[in-house]
Amino acid sequence: MSLLPALAALAISLALQPVAIAVLRRHSVLDIPNQRSSHSAPTPRGGGVVVVLAILSGLLLLPVSPLLVGIGLAVLCAGLLGLAEDIRGVPIALRLVFQAICSIPLVIACADSSSFNVLLLVTGVVFTVGAINAVNFMDGVNGITGGFAIAASIALCLVFGYLSEDILIGAALVVAAACAGFLPYNAGSARIFLGDSGSYGIGAVLVGLSLSAWTLGATPEAAIAPFVIYIADTLVTMLRRVRSREQIHQAHRTHTYQRLTDLDWSHQVVALYVSALTLACGVLGWLGMVNGDLRSVSDAAILTLCGLYLLTPLLVQRVSQGRRILE
């Protein structure tokens, strides 16, 4: 398997981010901090355009397949929708409609690899819309989504390796490489943010790879495991806000990862924590697929890691309180 597509994606992502920073600043496409933000200075948003371009360029260097075409079209549509949101804003209802439209190429491509049915249609639309929004909601501290995407891609490489799908291994490596090229500009003192163009595009490509894995024979757990930390944080936060009668689409600081930064965890530590748990869940999903005898154990371990992540702010608070009592 050639590494050229991944290397090309890495090079494009690294080389073009400075250009994006300059252009976005010139046109005042900036993320202005507010009381709910995790940054303190106006920062260009829209670096995801370069990441999406890098992903698409890498995919074009892989052998053509219906799945790659479907994934590529979904990424392009999602990236353009996110760019429109970054620049001008898109009404929520219209945004959801277009996100659903992004799923159509994926569903068609996956149907070509299996048999089309209502379950595939519903799963494709719901998973695509949910994943795009989950990645968008979770992209709130430096490096978190880049690290998550790399971890999820590595886990999916294991899944595709078991399925003997070399082309899709190459696609997953392209995603990891494109995100790795973005991290030097974002993971430390961020010079640029992904913006909706990046979170939408990354959500679309990863959901495309996950749906592809499922339709090619992976267990549902192996296909969805790389997403479970992001999905768990998003769902629990939304349910909590609905119960409190808050507007779920408005900016806030109640995600688990945000609560950890409020407890003095650095952006880098939070991003590494989420990425490590994402990789661990992905590996566990893969193990359950490879060895059926371990499937129930792997599923239980994935749920345990999700619970641990969601409870981490409470555990950190209790440890801090215990230290203050001892002092």
Solvent accessible surface area in square Angstrom, and as a share of the most:
residue,aa,sasa,rsa
1,M,127,0.57
2,S,74,0.47
3,L,102,0.51
4,L,110,0.55
5,P,6,0.04
6,A,14,0.11
7,L,103,0.51
8,A,22,0.17
9,A,0,0.00
10,L,55,0.27
11,A,56,0.44
12,I,46,0.23
13,S,0,0.00
14,L,67,0.33
15,A,67,0.52
16,L,63,0.32
17,Q,0,0.00
18,P,55,0.34
19,V,84,0.48
20,A,13,0.10
21,I,17,0.09
22,A,47,0.36
23,V,61,0.35
24,L,19,0.09
25,R,121,0.44
26,R,167,0.61
27,H,122,0.55
28,S,83,0.54
29,V,17,0.09
30,L,39,0.19
31,D,45,0.23
32,I,109,0.55
33,P,37,0.23
34,N,82,0.42
35,Q,148,0.66
36,R,104,0.38
37,S,30,0.20
38,S,31,0.20
39,H,42,0.19
40,S,108,0.70
41,A,56,0.43
42,P,63,0.40
43,T,9,0.05
44,P,0,0.00
45,R,64,0.23
46,G,1,0.01
47,G,0,0.00
48,G,0,0.00
49,V,60,0.35
50,V,10,0.05
51,V,0,0.00
52,V,11,0.07
53,L,85,0.42
54,A,0,0.00
55,I,0,0.00
56,L,34,0.17
57,S,26,0.17
58,G,0,0.00
59,L,12,0.06
60,L,149,0.74
61,L,94,0.47
62,L,14,0.07
63,P,82,0.52
64,V,132,0.76
65,S,23,0.15
66,P,74,0.47
67,L,14,0.07
68,L,9,0.05
69,V,77,0.44
70,G,4,0.03
71,I,1,0.01
72,G,12,0.12
73,L,85,0.42
74,A,0,0.00
75,V,0,0.00
76,L,76,0.38
77,C,50,0.30
78,A,0,0.00
79,G,6,0.06
80,L,104,0.52
81,L,17,0.08
82,G,0,0.00
83,L,49,0.25
84,A,41,0.32
85,E,34,0.15
86,D,3,0.01
87,I,99,0.50
88,R,213,0.78
89,G,37,0.36
90,V,18,0.10
91,P,92,0.58
92,I,68,0.34
93,A,75,0.58
94,L,83,0.41
95,R,48,0.17
96,L,79,0.39
97,V,83,0.48
98,F,84,0.35
99,Q,0,0.00
100,A,30,0.23
101,I,77,0.39
102,C,3,0.02
103,S,0,0.00
104,I,89,0.45
105,P,23,0.14
106,L,2,0.01
107,V,5,0.03
108,I,113,0.57
109,A,7,0.05
110,C,1,0.01
111,A,20,0.15
112,D,99,0.51
113,S,44,0.29
114,S,52,0.34
115,S,78,0.50
116,F,120,0.50
117,N,67,0.35
118,V,111,0.64
119,L,114,0.57
120,L,4,0.02
121,L,76,0.38
122,V,78,0.45
123,T,39,0.23
124,G,0,0.00
125,V,45,0.26
126,V,96,0.55
127,F,28,0.12
128,T,0,0.00
129,V,28,0.16
130,G,39,0.37
131,A,1,0.01
132,I,0,0.00
133,N,23,0.12
134,A,3,0.02
135,V,0,0.00
136,N,33,0.17
137,F,66,0.27
138,M,0,0.00
139,D,44,0.23
140,G,30,0.29
141,V,8,0.04
142,N,19,0.10
143,G,5,0.05
144,I,0,0.00
145,T,1,0.00
146,G,2,0.02
147,G,13,0.12
148,F,0,0.00
149,A,0,0.00
150,I,38,0.19
151,A,6,0.05
152,A,1,0.00
153,S,0,0.00
154,I,74,0.37
155,A,0,0.00
156,L,1,0.00
157,C,20,0.12
158,L,61,0.30
159,V,1,0.00
160,F,0,0.00
161,G,38,0.37
162,Y,111,0.42
163,L,36,0.18
164,S,91,0.59
165,E,51,0.23
166,D,86,0.44
167,I,55,0.28
168,L,4,0.02
169,I,27,0.14
170,G,4,0.04
171,A,0,0.00
172,A,0,0.00
173,L,50,0.25
174,V,0,0.00
175,V,0,0.00
176,A,12,0.10
177,A,14,0.11
178,A,0,0.00
179,C,1,0.01
180,A,38,0.29
181,G,0,0.00
182,F,3,0.01
183,L,37,0.18
184,P,88,0.55
185,Y,29,0.11
186,N,10,0.05
187,A,31,0.24
188,G,39,0.37
189,S,108,0.70
190,A,24,0.18
191,R,121,0.44
192,I,0,0.00
193,F,30,0.12
194,L,4,0.02
195,G,12,0.11
196,D,25,0.13
197,S,1,0.00
198,G,0,0.00
199,S,0,0.00
200,Y,1,0.00
201,G,0,0.00
202,I,0,0.00
203,G,0,0.00
204,A,0,0.00
205,V,0,0.00
206,L,0,0.00
207,V,0,0.00
208,G,0,0.00
209,L,0,0.00
210,S,0,0.00
211,L,3,0.01
212,S,0,0.00
213,A,0,0.00
214,W,68,0.24
215,T,22,0.13
216,L,50,0.25
217,G,56,0.54
218,A,6,0.04
219,T,27,0.15
220,P,75,0.47
221,E,38,0.17
222,A,0,0.00
223,A,5,0.04
224,I,69,0.35
225,A,1,0.01
226,P,1,0.01
227,F,1,0.00
228,V,23,0.14
229,I,1,0.00
230,Y,0,0.00
231,I,41,0.21
232,A,17,0.13
233,D,0,0.00
234,T,10,0.06
235,L,97,0.48
236,V,53,0.31
237,T,3,0.01
238,M,58,0.26
239,L,122,0.61
240,R,67,0.24
241,R,15,0.05
242,V,88,0.50
243,R,195,0.71
244,S,63,0.41
245,R,226,0.83
246,E,76,0.34
247,Q,101,0.45
248,I,64,0.32
249,H,100,0.45
250,Q,95,0.42
251,A,59,0.46
252,H,28,0.12
253,R,51,0.18
254,T,45,0.26
255,H,5,0.02
256,T,1,0.01
257,Y,1,0.01
258,Q,15,0.07
259,R,74,0.27
260,L,0,0.00
261,T,21,0.12
262,D,82,0.42
263,L,51,0.25
264,D,136,0.70
265,W,63,0.22
266,S,50,0.32
267,H,36,0.16
268,Q,73,0.32
269,V,73,0.42
270,V,0,0.00
271,A,9,0.07
272,L,126,0.63
273,Y,47,0.18
274,V,0,0.00
275,S,16,0.10
276,A,59,0.45
277,L,14,0.07
278,T,0,0.00
279,L,62,0.31
280,A,37,0.29
281,C,0,0.00
282,G,1,0.01
283,V,45,0.26
284,L,36,0.18
285,G,1,0.01
286,W,62,0.22
287,L,62,0.31
288,G,4,0.04
289,M,18,0.08
290,V,63,0.36
291,N,62,0.32
292,G,57,0.55
293,D,131,0.68
294,L,72,0.36
295,R,93,0.34
296,S,80,0.52
297,V,95,0.54
298,S,5,0.03
299,D,40,0.21
300,A,55,0.43
301,A,32,0.25
302,I,12,0.06
303,L,130,0.65
304,T,90,0.52
305,L,34,0.17
306,C,14,0.09
307,G,28,0.26
308,L,77,0.38
309,Y,0,0.00
310,L,41,0.20
311,L,95,0.47
312,T,9,0.05
313,P,1,0.01
314,L,68,0.34
315,L,80,0.40
316,V,28,0.16
317,Q,76,0.34
318,R,151,0.55
319,V,82,0.47
320,S,39,0.25
321,Q,91,0.41
322,G,30,0.28
323,R,157,0.57
324,R,152,0.55
325,I,145,0.74
326,L,159,0.79
327,E,174,0.78
